[in-house]
């Protein structure tokens, strides 16, 4: 999964921390987080259709999902990562 950020803003730092906690709880040892700073690699925004930051991009077998924000809404993130069913 890729986390797109714009520098070390408080929101970007929270997003990474929240994602790390969720991954440790639900994917222990089975995940890799790639952090892409668009201040350093702006060309990555267009190719990945990033319109807001921070954005988590999860490549699932059947689709690609984007979750925007600081990832503090655990249920929303888990559904977006296909680790929990809606409801």
GUVEX-833526 format. One line per 2 residues: their letters; for each residue x, y, z of N, C-alpha, C, O. Coordinates in nm, 3 decimals, padded with zeros to 5 digits. Atoms other than C-alpha are relative to their C-alpha. Example, Ala and Ser with C-alpha at 12.3 -4.5 7.8 and 13.67 -1.06 7.14 Angstrom:
% residues 2
as> 00.089,-00.119,00.000,01.230,-00.450,00.780,00.090,00.120,00.000,00.194,00.118,00.066; -00.082,-00.119,-00.006,01.367,-00.106,00.714,-00.077,00.109,00.073,-00.026,00.220,00.090
//
This chain:
% residues 87
xx> 00.084,-00.117,00.000,00.000,00.000,00.000,00.088,00.123,00.000,00.202,00.122,00.048; -00.075,-00.125,00.010,00.108,00.355,-00.065,-00.074,00.110,00.074,-00.195,00.126,00.060
xx> 00.056,-00.116,-00.068,00.053,00.656,00.155,00.063,00.124,-00.063,00.184,00.146,-00.052; -00.047,-00.123,00.063,00.079,00.983,-00.036,-00.018,00.116,00.097,-00.126,00.135,00.153
xx> 00.000,-00.112,-00.094,00.168,01.287,00.176,00.066,00.120,-00.066,00.122,00.111,-00.175; -00.069,-00.122,00.045,00.294,01.643,00.133,00.087,00.048,00.116,00.046,00.136,00.191
xx> -00.091,-00.038,-00.107,00.588,01.672,00.369,-00.041,-00.061,00.134,-00.123,-00.152,00.140; 00.022,00.051,-00.136,00.585,01.612,00.743,-00.102,00.085,00.075,-00.074,00.137,00.183
xx> 00.106,-00.077,-00.066,00.259,01.789,00.826,-00.059,-00.082,00.113,-00.047,-00.205,00.114; 00.064,00.076,-00.109,00.071,01.697,01.144,-00.100,-00.104,-00.052,-00.108,-00.215,00.000
xx> 00.098,00.093,00.055,-00.203,01.536,00.934,00.068,-00.121,-00.066,00.021,-00.234,-00.052; -00.074,00.110,00.062,00.049,01.329,00.736,00.061,-00.092,00.105,00.059,-00.214,00.090
xx> -00.060,00.079,-00.108,00.223,01.216,01.054,-00.107,-00.084,00.069,-00.084,-00.201,00.100; 00.111,00.075,-00.061,-00.113,01.117,01.209,-00.046,-00.113,-00.091,-00.074,-00.223,-00.044
xx> 00.044,00.104,00.095,-00.210,00.928,00.894,00.094,-00.119,00.004,00.049,-00.233,00.009; -00.096,00.110,-00.004,00.110,00.724,00.901,-00.010,-00.076,00.131,-00.010,-00.199,00.132
xx> 00.010,00.066,-00.131,00.081,00.654,01.274,-00.127,-00.084,00.009,-00.123,-00.197,00.057; 00.126,00.075,-00.004,-00.284,00.550,01.243,00.006,-00.123,-00.089,-00.041,-00.231,-00.051
xx> -00.013,00.114,00.092,-00.207,00.328,00.944,00.089,-00.108,00.060,00.057,-00.227,00.051; -00.093,00.097,-00.061,00.084,00.163,01.124,-00.070,-00.081,00.109,-00.053,-00.203,00.117
xx> 00.073,00.069,-00.106,-00.137,00.079,01.424,-00.100,-00.099,-00.059,-00.107,-00.214,-00.015; 00.098,00.089,00.062,-00.412,-00.066,01.203,00.067,-00.121,-00.065,00.020,-00.233,-00.052
xx> -00.070,00.110,00.065,-00.165,-00.273,01.005,00.058,-00.098,00.102,00.052,-00.219,00.082; -00.055,00.088,-00.104,00.003,-00.408,01.318,-00.110,-00.084,00.065,-00.088,-00.200,00.099
xx> 00.111,00.072,-00.062,-00.336,-00.505,01.462,-00.064,-00.102,-00.093,-00.106,-00.209,-00.049; 00.078,00.082,00.092,-00.486,-00.657,01.148,00.082,-00.073,-00.107,00.032,-00.167,-00.169
xx> -00.082,00.061,00.106,-00.199,-00.749,00.913,00.141,-00.032,00.048,00.235,-00.034,-00.032; -00.133,00.020,-00.061,00.092,-00.824,01.148,00.090,-00.085,-00.090,00.060,-00.202,-00.118
xx> -00.099,00.071,00.080,00.391,-00.921,00.935,-00.039,-00.022,-00.146,00.035,-00.085,-00.220; 00.047,00.024,00.137,00.189,-00.914,00.611,-00.029,00.129,-00.075,-00.119,00.134,-00.159
xx> 00.026,-00.127,00.067,00.208,-00.554,00.499,00.130,00.075,-00.026,00.232,00.050,00.037; -00.111,-00.089,00.031,00.439,-00.299,00.347,-00.060,00.136,-00.032,-00.148,00.148,-00.117
xx> 00.047,-00.136,00.023,00.379,00.075,00.361,00.108,00.077,-00.074,00.222,00.088,-00.028; -00.091,-00.086,00.075,00.541,00.292,00.097,-00.052,00.143,00.015,-00.164,00.173,-00.028
xx> 00.039,-00.140,-00.016,00.529,00.662,00.188,00.060,00.079,-00.115,00.181,00.076,-00.139; -00.044,-00.081,00.113,00.546,00.893,-00.112,-00.029,00.146,00.031,-00.145,00.186,00.045
xx> 00.012,-00.143,-00.028,00.610,01.260,-00.043,-00.011,00.072,-00.134,00.083,00.076,-00.212; 00.024,-00.067,00.128,00.459,01.457,-00.329,00.076,00.132,-00.012,00.084,00.188,-00.121
xx> -00.087,-00.117,00.011,00.676,01.757,-00.243,00.131,-00.039,-00.067,00.193,00.042,-00.136; -00.123,00.050,00.062,00.971,01.544,-00.352,-00.025,-00.066,-00.135,00.062,-00.066,-00.222
xx> 00.035,00.073,00.123,00.792,01.348,-00.628,-00.137,00.043,-00.051,-00.230,-00.038,-00.051; 00.132,-00.049,00.042,00.508,01.565,-00.763,-00.058,-00.074,-00.120,-00.180,-00.079,-00.136
xx> 00.048,00.073,00.117,00.486,01.361,-01.083,-00.082,-00.123,00.037,-00.160,-00.173,-00.045; 00.074,00.119,-00.045,00.347,01.070,-00.880,-00.148,00.029,00.023,-00.230,-00.063,00.024
xx> 00.140,-00.035,-00.027,00.024,01.260,-00.811,-00.088,-00.030,-00.120,-00.193,-00.093,-00.106; 00.082,00.018,00.119,-00.105,01.256,-01.166,-00.014,-00.148,-00.035,-00.125,-00.195,-00.061
xx> 00.003,00.142,00.038,-00.013,00.895,-01.240,-00.084,-00.085,00.094,-00.133,-00.191,00.055; 00.078,00.076,-00.099,-00.190,00.778,-00.924,-00.135,00.065,00.030,-00.206,00.021,00.121
xx> 00.128,-00.070,-00.014,-00.487,01.017,-00.955,-00.024,00.049,00.143,-00.132,00.031,00.199; 00.010,-00.054,-00.136,-00.419,01.182,-00.619,-00.052,00.143,-00.008,00.005,00.227,-00.077
xx> 00.061,-00.133,00.004,-00.643,01.484,-00.561,-00.004,00.066,00.138,-00.031,00.186,00.147; -00.001,-00.055,-00.137,-00.619,01.530,-00.181,00.105,-00.076,00.080,00.142,-00.189,00.045
xx> -00.105,00.062,-00.082,-00.362,01.454,00.088,-00.035,00.008,00.147,-00.103,00.102,00.189; -00.063,00.125,00.040,-00.290,01.243,00.273,-00.101,-00.096,-00.063,-00.220,-00.091,-00.033
xx> 00.083,00.101,00.065,-00.425,00.959,00.059,00.070,-00.135,00.009,00.187,-00.149,-00.025; -00.048,00.137,-00.002,-00.382,00.588,00.116,-00.054,-00.070,-00.124,-00.174,-00.068,-00.149
xx> 00.040,00.077,00.117,-00.388,00.378,-00.201,00.027,-00.147,00.030,00.139,-00.187,00.059; -00.008,00.143,-00.028,-00.460,00.009,-00.151,-00.032,-00.075,-00.128,-00.141,-00.060,-00.184
xx> 00.021,00.083,00.119,-00.420,-00.230,-00.444,-00.054,-00.135,00.043,00.018,-00.216,00.101; 00.064,00.127,-00.030,-00.665,-00.515,-00.400,-00.006,-00.082,-00.128,00.005,-00.027,-00.237
xx> 00.005,00.081,00.121,-00.695,-00.809,-00.638,-00.106,00.047,-00.101,-00.082,00.042,-00.221; 00.109,-00.038,00.090,-01.023,-00.679,-00.781,-00.011,00.151,-00.025,-00.086,00.192,-00.113
xx> 00.013,-00.144,00.017,-00.974,-00.302,-00.748,00.113,00.075,00.070,00.194,00.017,00.143; -00.090,-00.090,-00.071,-00.768,-00.007,-00.633,-00.088,00.094,00.080,-00.181,00.154,00.027
xx> 00.081,-00.086,-00.086,-00.907,00.187,-00.339,00.085,00.113,00.055,00.203,00.096,00.086; -00.065,-00.117,-00.059,-00.820,00.534,-00.214,-00.076,00.041,00.124,-00.199,00.049,00.124
xx> 00.059,-00.047,-00.125,-00.881,00.648,00.141,00.070,00.132,00.033,00.192,00.136,00.049; -00.055,-00.135,-00.019,-00.835,01.020,00.202,-00.015,00.043,00.145,-00.118,00.017,00.208
xx> 00.007,-00.057,-00.135,-00.755,01.186,00.534,00.106,-00.058,00.091,00.200,-00.124,00.047; -00.102,00.043,-00.097,-00.563,01.111,00.852,-00.019,-00.144,00.048,00.052,-00.190,00.137
xx> 00.025,00.142,-00.027,-00.703,00.755,00.869,-00.039,-00.027,00.145,-00.013,-00.134,00.199; 00.040,00.016,-00.139,-00.845,00.811,01.216,-00.134,-00.072,00.016,-00.166,-00.120,00.124
xx> 00.127,00.073,-00.004,-01.184,00.657,01.128,00.030,-00.147,-00.028,00.030,-00.190,-00.143; -00.046,00.138,00.012,-01.083,00.297,01.193,-00.093,-00.086,-00.085,-00.046,-00.158,-00.173
xx> 00.093,00.084,00.076,-01.399,00.134,01.057,00.006,00.032,-00.149,00.007,-00.058,-00.232; -00.006,-00.041,00.141,-01.384,00.334,00.734,00.128,-00.050,-00.067,00.125,-00.097,-00.181
xx> -00.127,00.045,00.057,-01.019,00.248,00.681,00.000,-00.152,-00.017,00.044,-00.203,-00.120; 00.004,00.147,00.009,-01.072,-00.123,00.754,-00.089,-00.046,-00.115,-00.056,-00.142,-00.185
xx> 00.087,00.033,00.113,-01.361,-00.135,00.506,00.072,00.031,-00.130,00.069,-00.049,-00.224; -00.074,-00.039,00.120,-01.149,00.049,00.250,00.114,-00.095,-00.033,00.148,-00.114,-00.150
xx> -00.109,00.095,00.020,-00.868,-00.201,00.299,-00.052,-00.143,-00.017,00.026,-00.237,-00.028; 00.066,00.131,00.015,-01.118,-00.490,00.265,00.034,-00.093,00.116,00.045,-00.214,00.098
xx> -00.027,00.079,-00.119,-01.041,-00.606,00.620,-00.123,-00.012,00.089,-00.123,-00.083,00.189; 00.124,00.002,-00.077,-01.394,-00.549,00.747,-00.114,00.025,-00.097,-00.100,00.102,-00.192
xx> 00.117,-00.020,00.085,-01.737,-00.569,00.589,-00.074,00.127,00.041,-00.066,00.170,00.156; 00.079,-00.121,-00.027,-01.961,-00.263,00.562,-00.110,-00.035,00.099,-00.174,-00.139,00.089
x> 00.110,00.021,-00.093,-02.201,-00.229,00.851,00.049,-00.030,00.132,-00.030,-00.051,00.224
//
